[in-house]
Amino acid sequence: MKYVDEYRNAEQVKQLAAMIRRQTTRPWNLMEVCGGQTNAIIRFGLDRLLPPEIRLIHGPGCPVCVTPIEMIDQAVAIASLSEVIFCSFGDMLRVPGSEKDLLTVKSEGADVRIVYSPMDAVALATANPDRDVVFFAIGFETTAPAVAMAIAQADRLGLDNFSALVSHVLVPPAICAVLDSPDNIVQGFLAAGHVCAVMGTWQYEPIARQYGVPIVVTGFEPLDILQGVALCIDQLENGRGEVAIQYTRCVQPEGNSVALAQIDKVFRTVPRKWRGIGEIPESGWALRHDFSRFDAAARFGVEGIRADEPAICLAGAVLQGHKRPFECPAFGRECTPETPVGAPMVSSEGACSAYYRYRLHELKQADGKQDSREGEP
């Protein structure tokens, strides 16, 4: 398949990995920000092709994973109302709230529908003037332009029965939060290519200058990721901390001007709570005053709902790179894709899901060997 197989060429992957081994002279810790990159790294075993000096740390780049538990509870509360048609992307339906997820609410009779675009929800509101249609607007900068366009369209159509439960989050403040952590060990970043296709790289320039860290905008296929690692290691080995674009086929430094204008028209930056991490200043988008009538949380009075993470779940530590998924005591036991405790086990981009899917068998084998050694005299 054109534009996929080319970036999975096994021989080129081996050559690139060998080049990285040659250029690496000391230990380096890199964080891939995007969950899609994490999934590819674990799926294709890219971390195992790198020299032992390079450690890849999985970051908080899964939009499903970082949506706070209280936002799930707000969604459940709204979706449970008989007059509501609640619309969401499919990967949000199984994310656990404090008591229920949206799929459970749907099984109990709520009108919860999977849509493929926010505009589908606008169409439903137009076709059902006697029902309130709510769209669950989650995600990073990648999904925000389509949500902004849907809200602007609802405004033009004068739809009084459409609203959005907004929980958008932004990547640059999250990178700053990682770097500002007192126990931070990250020395370079692989930034998300699809986010930068919308936003450009101008927001990353001051971060690279302030902290002196390389930030390489990278794609999602094996060659993309290894090229990103190579560019990052080259900077680190030569004492540089700059923004570079590996994903040149999709990303321009200035970003997408049309998408940026639509976002700026509808949204304003606000502090946002991240699941398992806490509140990060100026790390989210909320509706501007001119569009506040489309705010579902205010319309249905659920803004005051608060909830805590299950104590057994270490999702926050995983999302910040402090723990690896298999270091969580619930991983593969209480927490599985069929019975997820934390959001990173639900999403296909979640680190816990990736490890469960591609590494569970060998992790169990390692546990078995450890248990047998512990039983030896």
C-alpha positions, 0 to 999 in steps of 0.5 A, a space after each residue: 500500500 503506497 505511503 504505508 509499506 514504504 515506511 515499514 521497509 525492514 531492511 531500511 529499518 535495520 540500517 537506520 537502527 544500526 546508524 543510531 547505534 553508531 551515533 550513540 555514545 552515552 545514555 539518553 532518555 527520550 519521550 514519545 508524546 503520542 500514543 499512536 507512536 507508543 503503539 507502533 514502538 511496542 507493536 513493531 519492537 522498535 525499542 528493542 532495535 535501539 542500543 541499550 543506552 537509549 530509553 524510550 519513555 511513553 508520554 501522556 499523548 493518548 487523548 482517551 487516556 488523559 480525559 479526566 474521570 470526572 469528565 466521564 462521570 459528567 458524560 454519563 450523567 448527561 447521557 442518562 437523561 431521557 431527552 438526550 441523544 449523546 454522541 461520541 467517538 467509539 473509543 470513549 464508550 468503554 473508558 471507566 468513570 467512577 461507577 459506569 462507562 458510556 457503554 453501560 449507560 447505553 445498555 441500560 437504555 440511554 440513547 448513546 450513539 457512535 459518530 465519526 464526525 462532530 458534524 454527524 451530531 449537528 445533522 442529528 440535532 437538525 433532524 431531531 428538533 425535539 431532542 437535545 443532542 450532545 457531542 463529547 468533544 475530547 482530544 488533542 489539537 488534532 480533533 479541535 478544528 472539526 469540533 470548532 467547525 461543528 459548533 460554528 455551523 450549529 450557531 449559523 443554523 440557530 440550533 438550540 438543541 445542540 451542545 458539546 461537552 468539551 474536554 480538549 487538551 493541548 500538547 505544549 503545556 503537557 511537555 512543560 509539565 513533564 520538564 518542570 517535574 522535580 523527578 524529570 529524566 526526559 532529555 528529548 521529545 518525539 512530538 506528534 505529527 498529526 498535532 503539528 499538522 494542525 498547529 505547526 511547530 511555532 509553539 515548541 520553539 520557546 520550549 526548546 530554547 527555554 529548556 534546551 531540549 530537542 523536540 522532533 516532530 515525528 510520524 507514526 510508522 517504523 521509519 518515521 519513529 526511528 528517523 525521529 530518534 536519530 534526529 533527536 540523538 544527533 542533537 543530544 550528542 552535539 549539545 543542541 536543543 532545537 525543534 526539527 521536523 521529521 514528518 515533512 510530508 505533512 507538517 509545516 512550521 506555520 501549521 494549517 492557517 484555516 484550522 487555526 483560525 477556526 479554533 481561535 474563533 470558537 475556543 479559548 485556553 483554560 486550565 485543564 485537569 488531566 486524568 491521573 496527572 492533575 491540573 495543568 495551567 493553560 492546557 485545555 480549550 473551552 468555548 468562548 463567550 460568544 459560543 457559551 450557549 453550546 456548553 453542555 456542562 453548563 446547560 445540564 448542570 454537571 460542572 460540579 461533578 468531581 471524582 477520584 482515580 481508583 487507588 489501584 490504578 497507576 495510570 497517572 504514573 504511566 502517562 508521565 513516564 514514571 512507571 511502565 504499564 507492567 509495573 502497575 499491580 493491576 496490569 493484566 490482573 484486575 485491569 485488562 481490555 475486557 475489564 479496564 480499570 484505567 483509560 490507558 487499557 481502553 484506547 488502542 493508543 494507550 500504553 497499557 493496551 499496547 503492552 497487553 496486546 503485544 507483550 503480555 505473553 513474555 511478561 507472564 513468562 518472565 513472571 513465571 521464571 521469577 516465581 520459580 527462582 523465588 521458590 528455590 532453596 
